[in-house]
Amino acid sequence: MTRSLPRRFLDLLTRPRVAGAAWWSVVSRLPVYLMSLALVLTVREQGGSYAQAGLVAALYTLGMALGSPLIARRLDRNGRATVLTATAIAYPVALAVLVWGTRPGGWAQPVAAVAAGVVLPPANACMRSLWARLPLREEERETAYLWEALLTEMLVIGAPLMLAALMLVGPAGLALTVIAVVGGVGTLGLAYTRLPAGTEAAPEAARRGPRHPLGPLREPAMLALTGIMALSAVPIGLLTLAIPAFVDRHGAAGGAGLVYACWGVGSALGAVWLGRSQSEVAPQVRLGRLLLAYAVGTGLTLLAGSQIGLAVALAVGSVPIALVSATEMSLVSGIAEGRSMAEAFTWASLATVLGDALGQQAGGLLMDPFGPRAVFAVATGTALAAAVLAFACRGLLGRRAAPALKCAA
């Protein structure tokens, strides 16, 4: 009898020597999904302008983009303990210096923001590379990546709520510091939790032999996949700008939050509803089909004529989004070499961040002259282009460079 998806999640996340890493990784990733917002609120609280707050948040993101591939490469070469311990200590310290030792307008605050971004603990890359190396059956590995996609949706919604709760009892700077320390504790837990024997054999092998400067991006399949991921993230950035603009024109500005929530809830429900059957189709085939469904779903926004209509369109149209993310993770684990798994996941995440940022920039440029409906149309066309590229690259994406470990008896 086929088990339900919630039961599969429960079985995986309570397994001995798997549960510890999985749950510590949740704690370690709390800062990832709220730090930009927390930095903006902190700088404003210190008396800085929105321009200064935006600069600090942007420099933090720049530091993350510059540092994360290098830190992930060290993670592959040296294993969890050294890299995670160092970043678990350095990250809260850098943010504490920013909050308590600098002020807007000086040179120290931008420098501290870049430094904090550079030493962000590589919890996402670490946990996703561990899922690729843990002795799991293929079905269980697919469940793990689906869990990762769902977790992202939950943290995007839940982490800012945690920040808001902390700010009820203290200033934004204190809330930011507490979250950074909690993330550091989670990172230390992830660094030292016990794993099944043989899981970390790949990092030992990574110390031997020369390394290509481009790391996993030297593989054509990995390069193609990151291109698809970047392109498929552009519509997310476009919609991020178009949704509040549409709500401003067709409803109350305060309703934008509810419409955004429908977008996230639809994605999460889609993963739970359809995730059970996804492993029956090869990921390189599944990706193109899901991106095509994603393009069609994005196109539903063009039919919306009211705030409620847009909320329904986003809830229905977002059904494939978490499944796309899970499939992309499955492909990364298959394409990347075992000795560069964490770095491969880092480049994949950066491709998504870059695509999202590009979409937001394009959305901002298109909004005033053309309006939100035109931005919806561009988002639909971009999603369709990502689907076409995924179908064109199916053969390339099917080349697996890192066979999955067999489940231990």
N, C-alpha and C positions, 0 to 999 in steps of 0.2 A: 504494500500500500504506500502511495506517495505521501510523504510528509508535507504538511503545510509550511509555508515560508517562515512564519514566526517560530515554528518548532525547529526548523533548520537553524535559524539564528541562535536560538537558545542552546541547542546541542553544541554548536560551534563555540559560542562565547562562554560556555561553562566547562569546556574541556580542560583537564589538567595540563598545565604548562603552556596553554594557549590563552586561557582566560586572563591571566595576570598581565601579559603584554597587551592584549586587546583593551582591557579596561584602563590600565595606566596610560595607554596612548590617547584615550578619550580626554583624560585630565590634562595631559601635556599639550593637547591641541586647542584648549579653550582660548588662549590669547590670539590664535591665528585669525579667528573670525570676528574679533571685535576691536583689535588694537588700533586700527586706523581711526575708527569712531572715537575710541577712548583718548587718543592723542589730540584729536580736534577739540574735544570737550575740555581736556586738561589745559591746552594752550589758551583757549578762550577764557577759562576760569582764572588763569594767571594774568589776564588783561590783554592778551594778544588779539590781533585782528583775525578775521577769517582768512585773509591772505597769508598771514604768518602760520595759522593753524594748518591751512592746506599745504603750505610748503613743508612743514614738519612731517605731515602724513605722507606726502609724496616722496620725501627723502628717505623715510623709513621703508617705503615700498621699493625704492631704488636700491637701498642697501640689501634688502632681501633678495632682489633679483641678481645683484652682483655676487653676494656671498653664498647663496644656497647651493649652486652647482659645485662650488669648491668644497663646501662643508660636506655635501653628499658624497663627493669623491673620497674625502677622508673617511667617511663612514664606511664606504665599501672597502677601503684598504685596511682600516684599523679596527673595524668592528664597533659594536654599540658602546661599550663601557667608556672608552677614552673620549670619543666625540660627544656623546650625550652628556657626560658629566661636565665637560668643559662648557658646553653651551647652556646647560641647566644653571650653571653659576653665573656665567657672563651675561646672559640675557636679562635676568632681573636686576643685576647690578647696573647695566647700561641704562635701563629704563628708570631705575631709582635715581641715578645721576641726572637724567633728563628732567624728571619731575621735581626733585628736591634741590638740585644743584645748578639749574640753569633757568633763565627767564627769556621770554620772547624778545626778539630784537638783537640779541647777542649772537656771537659766532658759535658758542658752545652748544646751544640747543640743536641747531641743524647737524652738527658733528655727532652729537649723542644719538640723534634720530637715525643717522646712517649706520652708526656702530650697532645700535640695537637691531636694526634690520639684518645686518650682516651675520650676527650671532644668534639669530632666531633658531631654536632647536629644530632639527630636521625630523620632527615626529611623523609628519605625513609620509615622507619618503621612507623612513625607517620601518614603519608598520606595514606599508604596502609592499616593501621588498621582503619583509618577513613572511607575509602571506604567500609570496611567490616561492619561498624557500621551505616553509613548514611542510612536514610530511602529511599532506592532505590528498584526498581523492579529488579528481577534477571537478566533480559536482560541488564539493565542499569549498574548493578554491573560488569557484564562481559565486557561491553564497557569500564568501568573505568579501569579494569585491563589490557585490551588491550591498552588503552591510556598510562598506566604506562610502558608497555613494549616498545611502540613506543617512549615514552619520553626518555627512557634509550638510545635507538639507537641515537636519535637526540642529546642528551647531550654528548654522547661519541664522536660524530663528531664535534658538535658545540662548546663545552666548550674549547677544546684546541685552536680552532680558535680565541675565545675570548681572551685567554691568549696571542696568537701571536699578536693580534691587540693592546693589552695594551703594549706589549714589543716594539712596534714601537715608542712609545712616552716616554718610561721610562725603567729602569732596571727591571730584573726579580723579584728582591726582592720587588720592589714597586708594580708590577703587582700582585704578590702573596698576598701582604697585602690588596690591593684593592678588590681582589676577596674574601678574607676571610671576610672583612667587609661587602661586598655586601651579602654574604651568611648569615652573622649574622643578617643583616636587614631583609632578607627574612624569617629567622627563627622567629624573633620577630613578623613579620606579620602573620606567620602561628600560632604562639602562641595565638594571641589575636583576630583573625578574628572570627566572629560570625558563629555558626553552627546551624542547625535545632534542635529544642528542643528534648531532650532525647538521642542525639547522644553520649554523654559522660557519660551515666549512668553506663556503664561497668567499667570505672576506679574507680568509687565510691565503687562498689561491690568488686573490687580487694583489697581494704584495709582490708576486713574482712576475717578471716580464715587463717590457716597456708598455707605456700607456699612450694612446693616441690623444693629441691635444683636444680633439672634439669629443672624446669619450664615446658614449653610445650613439651620438649623432653622426658618427662616421658611417653607420649602417643605413643604406637607402630606405629600408623599411621603417626604421625609427624616425628618420627625417620626414618621410611621407606621413607617418602617423601624427607627429607633432604639428605638421602643416594642417592636417584635417582637424585636429583638436583646436588649433588657433582659429581657423575659419569658422568652426561650429560654435565657438564662444562669442564671436562678434555679435550675433543676434541677441545674446543675453545683455551685452552692454547697450545695444540699441534700444531694447525694450526697457532697460533700467531708466533711460531718459524719457522714452515715449509714454510710459504708463502714467507718471504724475502729470505730464502735460495734457494727456487725454482726459484725466480725471478733473483737472482744473477747468477744462472747457465743457465737460459734460456732467459735473457733479461738484461736490464739496471737496476742497483740497485735503481735508482731513481724512477722506475716504481712501487715499492712495495706499495707506498702510494695509487696509483690509484687502484691497485688490492684490497687493504684493503677496499677502498671506495665501490667497487662493492659488497663486502661481506656485508657491512652494508646496502647499498641501497636495495639489494635483500631481506633482512630480513624485512625492513620497508614496501616495496611494497607487500610482502607476507601477512603482517598483514592487510594492507588496502584491498587487493584483496580478501582474504579468511576469514577475521575476522568476517564478517557479519553472516556467517553460523555456526560459532563455538559453539554458545550457544545452538544449537539444540541437541548437544550430551553431555552426562554427562561428567564432567571434568575428572573423574577417568578412563573413557573409552577413552576419547579424548587424554589424555596424552600419552598412549602407542602408539596410531596411529601416533601422531605427532612425537614422538621420533623415530619411525620406518622410517617415511619420512625423518627425520633429518639424520638418519644413511645412508639412500640411497643417500641423497643429499651430505653428507660428502664423500661418495664413489665416487662421480663424479670427485673429485680431482685426483683420480688415472688414469683417462682417459686423463688428460691434458698433452699436449706435448709442450706447448708454454706459454708465459706470457698471451697472449690473451685468450688462451684456459682455463688457470687457472682462469682468471677473469670471464669468462662466467660460468665456473663450480661453482665458489663461489656465483655468483649472483643467479643462479638457485637453487643451493643446500642450500642456506641460507634462502629460503622462509619460512620454518617452525619455525625458531629460535625465533622470537618475539612471535609467537603463543604458543610455548612451555613455554616461560616465563610467558605469561598471564595466561595460564592454571595452572601453578604451583602456581601463586598468588591466583587464585580462590580456589584451593585445600587447601592452607594454611588457608584462611579465613573460610573454612568449617570445617577443622579439629580442629583448635585451639579453646580453650575456650575463651569466650569474655573477661575475665579478664586478659588474657595473650597474647592478639592479637599482640601488638607491639613487644614483645619479640619473638613470633613465626616468624614474618616476619624478624626479625633481624637474627635469627638462619638460616633461609632460605637463606638470602643474604650471610651470612658467609660461608654456604655450597658451594655456587656458587664460591665465592672468593677462597676458599680452593681448589676446583676442578680445577679452572683455573690455580692457582699457581702450583699445582701438575703436570698439563699438560705441563706447560712451563718448569718445571724442567726436566720432562721426555723427552720432545722434545730436550732440550739442550744436554742431555746425549746420545740420539739416533742419533742426526744429523750427527756428524762427522763419526762414523763408518758405518752408514747405509744410510744416505742421506734423502732428503725430501720426496721421494716417500714412503719409509718405514714408515716415521712418518705419512703420509696420511693414510696408511693402518692401523696403530695402532689407529689413531683417528676414523676411520670407525668402527673398531672392538669394541672400547670403546662405541661409540654411539649405536651400536647394542646391547651391553650388557645392557646399560641403558634402552633401549626399552624393552628388555626381562624382566628386573626387574620391570618395570612399569606394564607390562601385568600381571606378577605374583602377584603383590600387588594390583590389581584392587579392590578386595573385601575389603581389609583393608583400602584403600584410600577412599572408598565410605562411611565410617562411619563418619557422620558429628556430631561434638561435639558442634558446635556453630551455630544454625540456624540463617539465615539472617533475619534482621529486615524487616518487611513488609513496603511497601511504604505507606506513609501517604496519606489519601484521599485528 
